[in-house]
Amino acid sequence: MARIARWTALGTVAALMVAGCSSTSGDGEDGKGTGNARASATASSGSSDPASALPASLTSQKLDWGRCRATSDSPAPGSDWQCATLKVPLDWSKPDGKTIGLALIRTKARGGDRIGSLLFNFGGPGGSGVSMMPSYASTVSPLHERYDLVSWDPRGVGGSRGIRCRSDKDIEAAESVDATPDTPAEEQAYFKDATDFGKGCQKAAGELMAHVSTTDTARDMDLMRQVLGDAKMHYFGISYGTELGGVYAHLFPKNVGRMILDAVVDPSADTVGHAENQTRGFQRALNDYLKSTGQDPERGTQKIADLLKRIDADPLPTSSGRKLTQTLAVTGIVLPLYSESGWPSLTSALDAAEEGDGSELLALADGYNERDASGHYGTTTHSQRVISCLDDKQRPTLEETEKLLPEFEKISPVFGPFLGWDTAGWCHDWPVAGQHDSPEVSAPGAAPILVVGNTGDPATPYEGARRMADELGKDVGVVLTWRGEGHGAYGSGSDCVDSTVNAYLLRGTVPRDGKVCS
């Protein structure tokens, strides 16, 4: 069972589918610097600025940068890239205690007028920055002139004690579990699968299971900033990376330098609220896709919903010999909606499915689920679930979910049932309690943070950008709107967006709040 909301790397979506106003900066023109139900800094996490309390063994550590090696998910990058391991506390309430290693990657600034490090998080939670950063570097090439481009695998991800909760064989077997159960037997199987997954995660993660929260990772970031030698945190967060950036800004407002939040998660939404937001977002994207093909959105949506019902009753054959289930079919529909460039592949896959061939939708679903030709699956969703279920306290029951389902289905008969059921199944019977209903991101006193929203974003709907800016606080959150399609805005074809972001990061030029790029 994979959460539709999960991270899909902006720079790799296409590959998966086919296999000016300004004001002054709060940081100076060159930016070099010197030298409740809401989550907040707690005693267990340390103070909001714990640097002085950290042992020198952490703050004075020297990173042993060297050539990067190939990983199970990506080849070794070129010689311009260096990798190292950062030592961080396992438990931030015990900074003198046991440590774990975080995998880092960087390429040094190409120009002579260096600003510092620009730290990237590509989303998820669960996305590997070590794997993604080299492929994304061409997208941010102008920024590379003055910044070291830096990313990392957050705790519980990839090379930072990445968590694998079940084997490839068990992942494939679980694809037969109906994510929208229609009978008591299907409900039992659905919740048993959730319980089994949680147990697998607990066994694999051990003591790390309770220390992979977004707050833990935000504290790792500030130690990273210190060890990298940066007076301020310059940061580019995408999708879930926007939530992480917001939490960092709340914990360390005085350390915020230039921060971009693109494809913004709504920080005011709880588990059910996120699911409702995404149901609307994906349906909005589906409507735009259907309009582009000359179809009436309402009739086109119903046609797809009817197709999914037929597949639920009788899964489609594919050229691989595997069956296309209803759950896999919805997953295959989701991936092309992340980018307008994927719409033609969606048309082809839906046409083939209508003719009784599920091969193309299955290929799209496999891309989303990180399954390669050999049947090996990536673990982004494993890390995502472990992190998000530690963050999120809300655990809707079966009875509560059943009451919600009619509203979800009303919003979208295609995506509503899946996202509605997901609220109950995602963290069902989870071994570790969640921490909050929604994250605290208020950051009074922080430098202006540029919040970029895309009106056609399916996974992180546009409304989240304004809510994030409002919660960051007056004179902190600055909204830039792009009237576009797909997940994220920077590097998606808008010269207006790209030039505004570049001016902010390279020259400290803060645009007018509410600027719109068509």
N, C-alpha and C positions, 0 to 999 in steps of 0.2 A: 504494500500500500504506500504510494508516494504522494506527498502533498503537492497539489497543483501549484502552490505558491512558491515552490522551492527555487533556489537560485539557478539561473541559466546564464552562463557567461555571455555578456553582450558581444564580445568579439568573436565568439565561436558559433553563434546561432545559425548563421548561414551554412557553415560547414556541416553542422549536425543535420540540417535539413536536406542537403544534397548527399550524403553518405549517411542703440547706443548712447544711454545716458550714464554719467559717472559722477562720483563724489570722492572724497578723500578716503584713504585707507586708515584703519585704526592701527596699522603696523608700520607706517612710514613708507615712503615711495619705493625704497629698494627692498623692504621686507626682511632685511637680514637680522634685525633685532640685536639685542645684546644679551651677551651672556645667555498607617495609611495603606492604601492599596497601591500607592505609587512607589516604584523602586527608588531608593536613594542611598547615599553613602551611609553605611552602618558600621557599628563597632567591629563586626566580623570581617568587614572589607577594609578597614583602616580609615584614616581621616581623608578628607577630600584632597589634601596635598601631603602625602605621606613621605615625600622624598627624603626629608631630613631624618626620618625614622628608619629608613632602609639601611641595611648593613652595607659596608663598602664592598663586600664580596659581590654584591649585585650592581651597585651604581658605578663601581670602578672597573668592572670587567672589560676586557679587551676582546673584541670580536675577531676571530681567526678567519678572515675572509679568504676563500680559495675557489678554485674552479667548481662549478656546479655539476652534479652527477645526474644522470637520467633517473627518473622515477618510474613506478609501475604505470603511471598515467601520462607521462610526457617524456620526450627525449631530452637529452642535455642541451641547454641553450648555448649560444656562441660564447666566444672567449671574452666578450665585453661584460658578461654577467658573472657575478661573484655570489657565493653562498656562505652562510655562517650559522652558528647556533647561539641563541640568546638564552641565558639562564634566568628563569623567573621562579618565584615561589609557587609551589603547588597550591598552598592555602594562603591567600593574601592576609589573613588575620594572624599568620605566623611567618613573617618574612625571614626569620632566622632559621626556619625549619627546612623541610625537604624541598628540593627544587626539581623542575622539569625543563627540558630544552625545547625552544621554539625555533623552527626552521625559517631563516630569512634569506631574501634574495635582493640584489641591488645591481644597478649599473650607474656609474658615476656621471655627473653632469658633463655635457660635451663642451659647453662654452666656458669662458673665463670668469664671467660675472655670476658666480654661483650664489644662490639664495640659501640652499640647505637641502634637507631630505624632503621628499614628497611621498608620504605613506599612502598606499592604496589598499582598500578592502573591496573586493568585487561582489560580495553578497553571500547569500545562503540563508541562514548561517550554514557553514560547511564548505564553502568554496576555498580551493587552494590558491593562495596568492603566489606561491612559488611556481606553480604550473602555469598560472594565467598571466603573470606580469610580462614575460618576454613577448607573448603574442599580442598584448595590448599596447606595447611600447610604441608601435608605429602610429596608433591612434592619438597618442599624447606626445608626438614627436616635438612640437613646439615647446612643450614644458621641459623636455629633456635638456634643452640648452642651458637652463639655469638651475635645474634640480637634479639631485640624485633620485632616480626612480627606485622606490623601495616597497617591497611587499613581504608577506609572511604567511605561514600556515598557522592560524589561531590554534590554541590548545584544543586537542581532540580532533584535529584535522590533519590529514596527510602526513607530512614529516614531523609533526608536533604531537606525537603519540596519537595518531589518527585511530579512530574507533571503527571497527568492522563488527557489526552486530549479528550477521548471519552469512553463511556461505553462498557462493553463486548458485549452487543447486537449490538451496532453500529459498533464495530470492526468486528464482524462476518458478518454483512451486507455489510461492505466495501470490504470484500474478493471477492465479486462478481464483483467488478469494474475491468475492463480489464486494466492491466498495460502496455499493448502494443496496444493501440486503433487502430482499423482498419477503423472506420467510423466516420463521424462528430458527431454522437450521442455518440459514445464511447469516443471521445475526450472531449466532453462537460462534460460527467460524470466523466472522469478522473480528469479534472481540477477543477470541482466543489467539488469533494472529497478532493482535496488538500486544497482548500480554506476553506472548512468546518473544516478540521482538524486543520488548523492554528487558526481559530476562537476559536475552543475548547481549544486549548493550551493557547491562550491569556486569555480566561475566567478563566481557572484553575490556571494559573501562576500569573496573575495580575502584580504587580510591579517587580516581580522576572524575568519576561520574558526578560528584557533587561540587566540582570546581571548574566547570566549563561555561559559566554564565557570561552574558554580555558584559556585566560589571567586572568580572575577572579579566576578560580580554581588554577592556578599556584601561585597566590598571597596568596590564602588560604593555600596552601602547605607550603609556607615559614613561615607564622604565626604558622602553625602546628609544624614546625620544632622548632621554638623558644619555644613554650609552652611545647613541649615534652622534652626540655632541651638539644637538639642536636646542637653542633657547626657547623656541616655539614649536608647536605641533602644526605642521602643514600637512593637510590630509585631503584625500579624494575618496569619498565613500559612495558606493553604488548599491542600490536596492537595500538589503539588510545592512549593508555598510553605512547607510544613512542613520539607522537606529543606533548602531555602534558609535558613530560620530557624535550623535546627540547625547548619548550617555557619557562619552568622554568629555564633552563640553560642560555637562552638568557637574562632573566630578572635578574637572580641572579648568574652570573658565579662564583663569589668568594665563594658562599655558596655550590657549588657542591662538594660532597664527592665522593662516589662510586656509579655510575649510570649505570644500565643495561637497554638497549632499545632492546626488543625482538619482532619480527614480526613488522617490521618498516614501518610506514606510510611515503610516499614520501613527504617531506616538500616543494618541488618545484612545486608540481602539484596543479592546480586549480580544480574547480568542474568537468569540462570536462576531465581534465587530470587524476584525480582520477578514474573516470568512465572508461576511456580507459585502465588505468593500471589494474583495476580489471577485466575488460573483458578479457584481455590477461592472467591474473593470473588464473582465473577460467577455461578458456579454456585450459591452460597449464596443470592444474591439471586434467581436464577431459581427455586430451590426455594421460596422464600418467596412469590414471585409465583404459582407453580403451586398452592401450598396455598390461596392467597387465592381462587382460582377453583374450588376443590373438586377439583382433580386430584391424583393421586398423583405426587409429584415425579419418581420414577424413570421411570414410564411417560410422564409428560408430557415429560420431557427427551428420552427416546428418540423420541417422536413428532416433536419439533422437529429432532432429529438426522437422522431419516429424511427430513424435508422438505428439509433442507439438502443431503442427498445427491442428491435428485431435482433440485434447482435447479442443483447442480454439473453434472449431466449435461445438463440442459435449462433454461437460464435462463428466467425468467418474463417475459411481456410486461407492459408498464405503459402507462398512459394517455399518458405523455410520448413514447412511441415508443422510449425506451431500454429495455434489458434489465436485469432484476434478476439479477445474478450471485450465486453463493454468498457471495463476500466481502462484497458490498453487503448481502445479507440478514442476515449475522451483525452487521454494523455497525448495521443497522436494529433488531436485537433488543437491542443493547447500550444504545442511547440511553435508552429508557424505563426501564431498570433503574437509572439514576442517581437517579431520584426515584419514590417510591410513587405520586405523582400521575400518572405516565406509564403505569402498568400498564393502564388501560383502552385506551389507544391501542395497546399491544402486543397485547392480545386481539384487537382489531379487525384489526390488520395481519396477524397470524398466521392468523386465520379467512379473510381475503381471499386470502392466499397459498395456503392449502389448497385454495381454489376456483380457483386458477390465475391470480390477479391480484396482481402484485407492486408495484402502485402505492404502497400505504401504507407498505410496508417501504422502498421506494426513497425516499419523502419523508422518512422518519425518518433514513435513511442520509445523505441530502443535508444534513439539519440538522446531523448529527454532523460531516460533512465540510466544513461552512461553504460549501456551494454555494447560490447564490441563483437566482432564477427566470431570470436572464439567462445562467446557466451560468458565472458568475464564482465562483472558489473563494477562500476565505481562506487564510492562510499559517501558521496556528498549528502545523500538523504539520511544516511546513518548519523553522521555528525550533526546534520541539521536538526534531527529529531532529539538527539541528546541535549543539544544546546537550548533549543526552543522549549522543551519540556522542563528544563531547569529554570528557565526564565519565567514561563507562563504558569500562573497559579490556578487559573480557571480550568476545571475538569467537568464539562457538561455531562450529565447522565444520559442514559438511553431515553428516559422519559422526557427530559428537557429537550433533547435533540428532536424527538418525534414531534414536539409542539412547534419547533422552529422550522421543520422541513417544508410545510406549505408556503411559508414566506420566501424561503430560499428558491423553491421551484417557481414561484411567481416571478421573482427577479430574473431567473434564467432556467428554463426547462432543460437546457443542455448542461450547464455547470452547477446549478443550484443543488441538485441532489448529492453530488459528490462532495462539494465543499460543506454542505450541511452535515452530512454524516461524518465528515472529517473532524468536525469539532468534538465529536464524542470518541472517535477512534484513535486520533493522533497520539494523545497522552494517556490513553486508558490504562489503568492499573500500573502507572509508571512507578518505578522503584524509588524515585527521589521526588520530594515535594517541590513545587514551583515557588518562585520568589515574589512575584507581583502580578497584578492584573494588567498593568501597562507601565512602560518604562518612564522614569523621570528624566526629562531633558532640559529643564529650565536652566539657563546659563547666564544669570545676571553678571554684567561686567566683562563678558567675553567680547572679543573683537567681532565685527560683522561676519556672519556665516552665510554663504551663498547657497540658497535652496532652490534646486532646479526641478520643475515639474513639467511633465508631458501630458497634454490633454487626452492623448490616445493610449496611455500606458495601461496595459491589461493587468499586470501583476501588482503594481503599486500605483493605484489610481491617483489622478491628479490632485484630488482634494487633500491628500495627505501632505502635499507640499505646503499649503497654506496653514494647515494645522501644526505642522512641525515648526514653521516660522513663528507662529503665535506662541507656541509653548517654549521655544527658545527664549523669547522675551523681546520687549521693546528695544529697538536699536541693535538687536543681535541678528534675528532672522530676516534675510532679504530674499524675496521670491523673484525668480526668473522663470517665465512661462514660455514653453514651446508648444505651438499648435501643430503637433505632429502625430505619428503613429509609432507603436512599438515600445519596448521596455528601455527607458532611459532616453537621454537627449544629447549629451555630448558625444561627438563623433558619429552622429546619425544622419548627417547631411545638411544641417543648418549652419551656415556661416555665421549667422547672428548669434546663435548659442555658443559656438566654438570661440568666436572672437571675444565675446563677453566674458566667458570663463577664463580664457587665456589672459585677458587684460587684468582680471582680478588676481589671478595667481602670479603673473609675471611682474605686474606693475603696481599691484595693490589698489586698482581702480574698482571701487564698489559701485555697481549700477543702481539706478533708482529702484526702490522696492516696487514690484509690480510690473517691471518691464516685460513686454511681450514680444516674442519672435514668431513670426508667421511661417 
